[in-house]
Amino acid sequence: MNLKLLVKRFIFGIAIGLFVAMICWSYSAYFLVSISLFQGILGCLLLAISCGLVAAISDPDTLLDNFPFL
């Protein structure tokens, strides 16, 4: 596999993971659930890295085929 493509997928997965984590964190503030700064940053990083790894390891066509609603 091309290393450049792998890095692009990983960075794209991290961006998506950070976006989802920020949305979850903003909803926790909206619903008045107090999440500490450390817990929020750690959760965002873990979600971003896991999304990056999933995007880097798997093929995008395989990912889209696994969604039942598409």
C-alpha positions, 0 to 999 in steps of 0.5 A: 500500500502506498504510504502517502495514501495511508497518511492521507486516510489517517489524517482524514480519519483524525479530522472526522474524529475530531469533528465528531468529538467536538460535536459530542463535547458541545452537546454535553455543554448544551445539556449541562453535563459537566465534562472536565477539560482533561476528560474532554481533550482525552476523549477527543484524542482517543476518538480521533486516533481510533477514527484515523486508524480505522480510516487508514487500515480499511478501504473506503469502499469496504467501510461504505458497504458495511453501513446498512442504511446506504 
